[in-house]
Amino acid sequence: MKALLKNYHQAPRKVRLIADLIRGKSVVAAQAALLYHDKKAAPAMKKLLDSAVANARHAGLSETDLFVKTISVDKGLVMKRFRPFARGRSGRLNKTTSIVKIELGSKGAAVTKKAATEEKPAAKKPTAKKAAVKKTAKKTA
């Protein structure tokens, strides 16, 4: 299940620190980590995670089987503000925002997907071009 947080008023560089903390963890472990973290972005990320869990619960998935499959933090809108400085000058302040996307995966679905990728495809026959190259190599030798 997915959830999206748009125009969160903090720089993406700072929010990525929290995103890296919970990436790949189970939902229960991620919620516990966010509950006691002291960064400003932690409560907002916990709320986003809870929203994704609610979406998964609505689809009929159990919270204990979920983990944070992907989480990405992108740059959002930049509000440009001006502030007066010394000697009658002014300087521009960029107030950046972040867009956070989170996707949860189910452990049962991850296992079946992994088993499907482990099956080896049938051996391919050499194409006519490769056979021609082998014949010319034998003639020159």
mmCIF file of the C-alpha atoms, coordinates in Angstrom:
data_MODEL
# 
_entry.id   MODEL 
# 
loop_
_atom_site.group_PDB 
_atom_site.id 
_atom_site.type_symbol 
_atom_site.label_atom_id 
_atom_site.label_alt_id 
_atom_site.label_comp_id 
_atom_site.label_asym_id 
_atom_site.label_entity_id 
_atom_site.label_seq_id 
_atom_site.pdbx_PDB_ins_code 
_atom_site.Cartn_x 
_atom_site.Cartn_y 
_atom_site.Cartn_z 
_atom_site.occupancy 
_atom_site.B_iso_or_equiv 
_atom_site.pdbx_formal_charge 
_atom_site.auth_seq_id 
_atom_site.auth_comp_id 
_atom_site.auth_asym_id 
_atom_site.auth_atom_id 
_atom_site.pdbx_PDB_model_num 
ATOM 1   C CA . MET A 1 1   ? 0.000  0.000   0.000   1.00 0.00 ? 1   MET A CA 1 
ATOM 2   C CA . LYS A 1 2   ? 1.109  3.547   -0.670  1.00 0.00 ? 2   LYS A CA 1 
ATOM 3   C CA . ALA A 1 3   ? 0.863  6.922   1.021   1.00 0.00 ? 3   ALA A CA 1 
ATOM 4   C CA . LEU A 1 4   ? 2.044  10.393  -0.003  1.00 0.00 ? 4   LEU A CA 1 
ATOM 5   C CA . LEU A 1 5   ? 3.049  13.485  1.973   1.00 0.00 ? 5   LEU A CA 1 
ATOM 6   C CA . LYS A 1 6   ? 3.231  16.604  -0.164  1.00 0.00 ? 6   LYS A CA 1 
ATOM 7   C CA . ASN A 1 7   ? 4.709  20.016  0.640   1.00 0.00 ? 7   ASN A CA 1 
ATOM 8   C CA . TYR A 1 8   ? 6.139  19.057  4.023   1.00 0.00 ? 8   TYR A CA 1 
ATOM 9   C CA . HIS A 1 9   ? 7.908  22.203  5.224   1.00 0.00 ? 9   HIS A CA 1 
ATOM 10  C CA . GLN A 1 10  ? 11.409 20.877  5.802   1.00 0.00 ? 10  GLN A CA 1 
ATOM 11  C CA . ALA A 1 11  ? 14.388 20.403  3.509   1.00 0.00 ? 11  ALA A CA 1 
ATOM 12  C CA . PRO A 1 12  ? 14.630 16.992  1.800   1.00 0.00 ? 12  PRO A CA 1 
ATOM 13  C CA . ARG A 1 13  ? 18.177 16.499  3.045   1.00 0.00 ? 13  ARG A CA 1 
ATOM 14  C CA . LYS A 1 14  ? 16.948 16.524  6.652   1.00 0.00 ? 14  LYS A CA 1 
ATOM 15  C CA . VAL A 1 15  ? 13.907 14.342  5.971   1.00 0.00 ? 15  VAL A CA 1 
ATOM 16  C CA . ARG A 1 16  ? 16.055 11.700  4.209   1.00 0.00 ? 16  ARG A CA 1 
ATOM 17  C CA . LEU A 1 17  ? 17.846 11.037  7.512   1.00 0.00 ? 17  LEU A CA 1 
ATOM 18  C CA . ILE A 1 18  ? 14.577 9.741   8.954   1.00 0.00 ? 18  ILE A CA 1 
ATOM 19  C CA . ALA A 1 19  ? 13.631 7.938   5.734   1.00 0.00 ? 19  ALA A CA 1 
ATOM 20  C CA . ASP A 1 20  ? 16.923 6.031   5.789   1.00 0.00 ? 20  ASP A CA 1 
ATOM 21  C CA . LEU A 1 21  ? 16.218 5.043   9.379   1.00 0.00 ? 21  LEU A CA 1 
ATOM 22  C CA . ILE A 1 22  ? 13.011 3.134   8.582   1.00 0.00 ? 22  ILE A CA 1 
ATOM 23  C CA . ARG A 1 23  ? 13.713 1.838   5.050   1.00 0.00 ? 23  ARG A CA 1 
ATOM 24  C CA . GLY A 1 24  ? 13.406 -1.961  4.932   1.00 0.00 ? 24  GLY A CA 1 
ATOM 25  C CA . LYS A 1 25  ? 12.166 -2.339  8.515   1.00 0.00 ? 25  LYS A CA 1 
ATOM 26  C CA . SER A 1 26  ? 8.946  -3.975  9.587   1.00 0.00 ? 26  SER A CA 1 
ATOM 27  C CA . VAL A 1 27  ? 6.088  -1.598  10.276  1.00 0.00 ? 27  VAL A CA 1 
ATOM 28  C CA . VAL A 1 28  ? 6.107  -2.313  14.019  1.00 0.00 ? 28  VAL A CA 1 
ATOM 29  C CA . ALA A 1 29  ? 9.857  -1.637  14.290  1.00 0.00 ? 29  ALA A CA 1 
ATOM 30  C CA . ALA A 1 30  ? 9.583  1.513   12.151  1.00 0.00 ? 30  ALA A CA 1 
ATOM 31  C CA . GLN A 1 31  ? 6.752  2.892   14.287  1.00 0.00 ? 31  GLN A CA 1 
ATOM 32  C CA . ALA A 1 32  ? 8.766  2.268   17.445  1.00 0.00 ? 32  ALA A CA 1 
ATOM 33  C CA . ALA A 1 33  ? 11.835 3.951   15.973  1.00 0.00 ? 33  ALA A CA 1 
ATOM 34  C CA . LEU A 1 34  ? 9.850  7.010   14.891  1.00 0.00 ? 34  LEU A CA 1 
ATOM 35  C CA . LEU A 1 35  ? 8.014  7.299   18.200  1.00 0.00 ? 35  LEU A CA 1 
ATOM 36  C CA . TYR A 1 36  ? 11.216 7.933   20.178  1.00 0.00 ? 36  TYR A CA 1 
ATOM 37  C CA . HIS A 1 37  ? 13.305 9.806   17.593  1.00 0.00 ? 37  HIS A CA 1 
ATOM 38  C CA . ASP A 1 38  ? 14.038 13.466  18.315  1.00 0.00 ? 38  ASP A CA 1 
ATOM 39  C CA . LYS A 1 39  ? 14.182 14.849  14.747  1.00 0.00 ? 39  LYS A CA 1 
ATOM 40  C CA . LYS A 1 40  ? 11.484 17.276  13.611  1.00 0.00 ? 40  LYS A CA 1 
ATOM 41  C CA . ALA A 1 41  ? 10.442 15.027  10.718  1.00 0.00 ? 41  ALA A CA 1 
ATOM 42  C CA . ALA A 1 42  ? 9.795  11.961  12.902  1.00 0.00 ? 42  ALA A CA 1 
ATOM 43  C CA . PRO A 1 43  ? 6.183  12.737  13.921  1.00 0.00 ? 43  PRO A CA 1 
ATOM 44  C CA . ALA A 1 44  ? 5.191  13.588  10.338  1.00 0.00 ? 44  ALA A CA 1 
ATOM 45  C CA . MET A 1 45  ? 6.803  10.394  9.032   1.00 0.00 ? 45  MET A CA 1 
ATOM 46  C CA . LYS A 1 46  ? 5.021  8.356   11.709  1.00 0.00 ? 46  LYS A CA 1 
ATOM 47  C CA . LYS A 1 47  ? 1.718  9.867   10.662  1.00 0.00 ? 47  LYS A CA 1 
ATOM 48  C CA . LEU A 1 48  ? 2.488  9.034   7.020   1.00 0.00 ? 48  LEU A CA 1 
ATOM 49  C CA . LEU A 1 49  ? 3.417  5.465   7.972   1.00 0.00 ? 49  LEU A CA 1 
ATOM 50  C CA . ASP A 1 50  ? 0.183  5.118   9.937   1.00 0.00 ? 50  ASP A CA 1 
ATOM 51  C CA . SER A 1 51  ? -1.732 6.332   6.885   1.00 0.00 ? 51  SER A CA 1 
ATOM 52  C CA . ALA A 1 52  ? -0.073 3.686   4.682   1.00 0.00 ? 52  ALA A CA 1 
ATOM 53  C CA . VAL A 1 53  ? -0.875 1.014   7.299   1.00 0.00 ? 53  VAL A CA 1 
ATOM 54  C CA . ALA A 1 54  ? -4.510 2.146   7.349   1.00 0.00 ? 54  ALA A CA 1 
ATOM 55  C CA . ASN A 1 55  ? -4.620 1.841   3.558   1.00 0.00 ? 55  ASN A CA 1 
ATOM 56  C CA . ALA A 1 56  ? -3.202 -1.688  3.825   1.00 0.00 ? 56  ALA A CA 1 
ATOM 57  C CA . ARG A 1 57  ? -5.671 -2.615  6.560   1.00 0.00 ? 57  ARG A CA 1 
ATOM 58  C CA . HIS A 1 58  ? -8.491 -1.397  4.304   1.00 0.00 ? 58  HIS A CA 1 
ATOM 59  C CA . ALA A 1 59  ? -7.181 -3.772  1.605   1.00 0.00 ? 59  ALA A CA 1 
ATOM 60  C CA . GLY A 1 60  ? -7.305 -6.665  4.099   1.00 0.00 ? 60  GLY A CA 1 
ATOM 61  C CA . LEU A 1 61  ? -3.616 -7.002  5.017   1.00 0.00 ? 61  LEU A CA 1 
ATOM 62  C CA . SER A 1 62  ? -2.320 -7.545  8.537   1.00 0.00 ? 62  SER A CA 1 
ATOM 63  C CA . GLU A 1 63  ? -0.055 -4.953  10.157  1.00 0.00 ? 63  GLU A CA 1 
ATOM 64  C CA . THR A 1 64  ? 2.365  -7.603  11.437  1.00 0.00 ? 64  THR A CA 1 
ATOM 65  C CA . ASP A 1 65  ? 3.119  -8.861  7.900   1.00 0.00 ? 65  ASP A CA 1 
ATOM 66  C CA . LEU A 1 66  ? 3.971  -5.430  6.479   1.00 0.00 ? 66  LEU A CA 1 
ATOM 67  C CA . PHE A 1 67  ? 7.365  -3.819  5.986   1.00 0.00 ? 67  PHE A CA 1 
ATOM 68  C CA . VAL A 1 68  ? 8.592  -0.563  4.445   1.00 0.00 ? 68  VAL A CA 1 
ATOM 69  C CA . LYS A 1 69  ? 9.306  -1.607  0.867   1.00 0.00 ? 69  LYS A CA 1 
ATOM 70  C CA . THR A 1 70  ? 10.300 1.770   -0.565  1.00 0.00 ? 70  THR A CA 1 
ATOM 71  C CA . ILE A 1 71  ? 10.457 5.288   0.776   1.00 0.00 ? 71  ILE A CA 1 
ATOM 72  C CA . SER A 1 72  ? 11.626 8.275   -1.240  1.00 0.00 ? 72  SER A CA 1 
ATOM 73  C CA . VAL A 1 73  ? 12.057 11.924  -0.377  1.00 0.00 ? 73  VAL A CA 1 
ATOM 74  C CA . ASP A 1 74  ? 11.992 14.392  -3.261  1.00 0.00 ? 74  ASP A CA 1 
ATOM 75  C CA . LYS A 1 75  ? 12.259 18.150  -3.474  1.00 0.00 ? 75  LYS A CA 1 
ATOM 76  C CA . GLY A 1 76  ? 8.939  19.969  -3.424  1.00 0.00 ? 76  GLY A CA 1 
ATOM 77  C CA . LEU A 1 77  ? 8.037  23.615  -3.905  1.00 0.00 ? 77  LEU A CA 1 
ATOM 78  C CA . VAL A 1 78  ? 10.561 26.306  -3.026  1.00 0.00 ? 78  VAL A CA 1 
ATOM 79  C CA . MET A 1 79  ? 9.087  29.421  -1.454  1.00 0.00 ? 79  MET A CA 1 
ATOM 80  C CA . LYS A 1 80  ? 11.255 32.433  -2.186  1.00 0.00 ? 80  LYS A CA 1 
ATOM 81  C CA . ARG A 1 81  ? 11.298 35.075  0.543   1.00 0.00 ? 81  ARG A CA 1 
ATOM 82  C CA . PHE A 1 82  ? 13.397 38.189  1.040   1.00 0.00 ? 82  PHE A CA 1 
ATOM 83  C CA . ARG A 1 83  ? 14.977 39.529  4.174   1.00 0.00 ? 83  ARG A CA 1 
ATOM 84  C CA . PRO A 1 84  ? 16.729 42.844  4.792   1.00 0.00 ? 84  PRO A CA 1 
ATOM 85  C CA . PHE A 1 85  ? 20.454 42.741  5.429   1.00 0.00 ? 85  PHE A CA 1 
ATOM 86  C CA . ALA A 1 86  ? 23.075 45.325  6.383   1.00 0.00 ? 86  ALA A CA 1 
ATOM 87  C CA . ARG A 1 87  ? 23.723 48.500  4.354   1.00 0.00 ? 87  ARG A CA 1 
ATOM 88  C CA . GLY A 1 88  ? 20.273 48.581  2.791   1.00 0.00 ? 88  GLY A CA 1 
ATOM 89  C CA . ARG A 1 89  ? 20.661 45.312  0.961   1.00 0.00 ? 89  ARG A CA 1 
ATOM 90  C CA . SER A 1 90  ? 18.294 42.394  0.840   1.00 0.00 ? 90  SER A CA 1 
ATOM 91  C CA . GLY A 1 91  ? 18.913 38.714  0.438   1.00 0.00 ? 91  GLY A CA 1 
ATOM 92  C CA . ARG A 1 92  ? 16.791 35.882  -0.789  1.00 0.00 ? 92  ARG A CA 1 
ATOM 93  C CA . LEU A 1 93  ? 15.810 33.021  1.511   1.00 0.00 ? 93  LEU A CA 1 
ATOM 94  C CA . ASN A 1 94  ? 14.723 29.762  -0.062  1.00 0.00 ? 94  ASN A CA 1 
ATOM 95  C CA . LYS A 1 95  ? 12.224 27.838  2.041   1.00 0.00 ? 95  LYS A CA 1 
ATOM 96  C CA . THR A 1 96  ? 12.264 24.333  0.618   1.00 0.00 ? 96  THR A CA 1 
ATOM 97  C CA . THR A 1 97  ? 9.599  21.697  1.008   1.00 0.00 ? 97  THR A CA 1 
ATOM 98  C CA . SER A 1 98  ? 9.670  17.922  0.625   1.00 0.00 ? 98  SER A CA 1 
ATOM 99  C CA . ILE A 1 99  ? 7.510  15.285  -1.016  1.00 0.00 ? 99  ILE A CA 1 
ATOM 100 C CA . VAL A 1 100 ? 7.642  11.911  0.750   1.00 0.00 ? 100 VAL A CA 1 
ATOM 101 C CA . LYS A 1 101 ? 6.349  8.724   -0.896  1.00 0.00 ? 101 LYS A CA 1 
ATOM 102 C CA . ILE A 1 102 ? 6.108  5.484   1.049   1.00 0.00 ? 102 ILE A CA 1 
ATOM 103 C CA . GLU A 1 103 ? 5.167  2.014   -0.137  1.00 0.00 ? 103 GLU A CA 1 
ATOM 104 C CA . LEU A 1 104 ? 4.568  -0.968  2.119   1.00 0.00 ? 104 LEU A CA 1 
ATOM 105 C CA . GLY A 1 105 ? 5.068  -4.572  1.106   1.00 0.00 ? 105 GLY A CA 1 
ATOM 106 C CA . SER A 1 106 ? 3.760  -7.787  2.568   1.00 0.00 ? 106 SER A CA 1 
ATOM 107 C CA . LYS A 1 107 ? 6.241  -10.426 3.738   1.00 0.00 ? 107 LYS A CA 1 
ATOM 108 C CA . GLY A 1 108 ? 4.166  -13.221 2.199   1.00 0.00 ? 108 GLY A CA 1 
ATOM 109 C CA . ALA A 1 109 ? 4.149  -11.465 -1.193  1.00 0.00 ? 109 ALA A CA 1 
ATOM 110 C CA . ALA A 1 110 ? 7.909  -10.874 -1.005  1.00 0.00 ? 110 ALA A CA 1 
ATOM 111 C CA . VAL A 1 111 ? 8.602  -14.589 -0.518  1.00 0.00 ? 111 VAL A CA 1 
ATOM 112 C CA . THR A 1 112 ? 6.481  -15.654 -3.485  1.00 0.00 ? 112 THR A CA 1 
ATOM 113 C CA . LYS A 1 113 ? 8.070  -12.994 -5.670  1.00 0.00 ? 113 LYS A CA 1 
ATOM 114 C CA . LYS A 1 114 ? 11.541 -14.187 -4.635  1.00 0.00 ? 114 LYS A CA 1 
ATOM 115 C CA . ALA A 1 115 ? 10.644 -17.804 -5.417  1.00 0.00 ? 115 ALA A CA 1 
ATOM 116 C CA . ALA A 1 116 ? 9.404  -16.767 -8.847  1.00 0.00 ? 116 ALA A CA 1 
ATOM 117 C CA . THR A 1 117 ? 12.700 -15.030 -9.658  1.00 0.00 ? 117 THR A CA 1 
ATOM 118 C CA . GLU A 1 118 ? 14.751 -18.063 -8.558  1.00 0.00 ? 118 GLU A CA 1 
ATOM 119 C CA . GLU A 1 119 ? 13.272 -20.245 -11.313 1.00 0.00 ? 119 GLU A CA 1 
ATOM 120 C CA . LYS A 1 120 ? 15.809 -20.506 -14.087 1.00 0.00 ? 120 LYS A CA 1 
ATOM 121 C CA . PRO A 1 121 ? 14.640 -19.820 -17.636 1.00 0.00 ? 121 PRO A CA 1 
ATOM 122 C CA . ALA A 1 122 ? 15.187 -22.488 -20.306 1.00 0.00 ? 122 ALA A CA 1 
ATOM 123 C CA . ALA A 1 123 ? 18.545 -22.394 -22.087 1.00 0.00 ? 123 ALA A CA 1 
ATOM 124 C CA . LYS A 1 124 ? 18.416 -20.359 -25.275 1.00 0.00 ? 124 LYS A CA 1 
ATOM 125 C CA . LYS A 1 125 ? 19.616 -21.755 -28.554 1.00 0.00 ? 125 LYS A CA 1 
ATOM 126 C CA . PRO A 1 126 ? 22.446 -19.806 -30.194 1.00 0.00 ? 126 PRO A CA 1 
ATOM 127 C CA . THR A 1 127 ? 21.251 -17.427 -32.857 1.00 0.00 ? 127 THR A CA 1 
ATOM 128 C CA . ALA A 1 128 ? 22.323 -17.710 -36.480 1.00 0.00 ? 128 ALA A CA 1 
ATOM 129 C CA . LYS A 1 129 ? 24.702 -14.774 -36.087 1.00 0.00 ? 129 LYS A CA 1 
ATOM 130 C CA . LYS A 1 130 ? 26.573 -16.441 -33.208 1.00 0.00 ? 130 LYS A CA 1 
ATOM 131 C CA . ALA A 1 131 ? 26.790 -19.715 -35.146 1.00 0.00 ? 131 ALA A CA 1 
ATOM 132 C CA . ALA A 1 132 ? 28.264 -17.855 -38.141 1.00 0.00 ? 132 ALA A CA 1 
ATOM 133 C CA . VAL A 1 133 ? 30.883 -16.225 -35.902 1.00 0.00 ? 133 VAL A CA 1 
ATOM 134 C CA . LYS A 1 134 ? 31.876 -19.628 -34.496 1.00 0.00 ? 134 LYS A CA 1 
ATOM 135 C CA . LYS A 1 135 ? 32.277 -21.096 -38.015 1.00 0.00 ? 135 LYS A CA 1 
ATOM 136 C CA . THR A 1 136 ? 34.502 -18.225 -39.171 1.00 0.00 ? 136 THR A CA 1 
ATOM 137 C CA . ALA A 1 137 ? 36.610 -18.581 -36.026 1.00 0.00 ? 137 ALA A CA 1 
ATOM 138 C CA . LYS A 1 138 ? 37.202 -22.256 -36.783 1.00 0.00 ? 138 LYS A CA 1 
ATOM 139 C CA . LYS A 1 139 ? 38.212 -21.513 -40.413 1.00 0.00 ? 139 LYS A CA 1 
ATOM 140 C CA . THR A 1 140 ? 40.798 -18.928 -39.415 1.00 0.00 ? 140 THR A CA 1 
ATOM 141 C CA . ALA A 1 141 ? 42.337 -21.198 -36.776 1.00 0.00 ? 141 ALA A CA 1 
# 
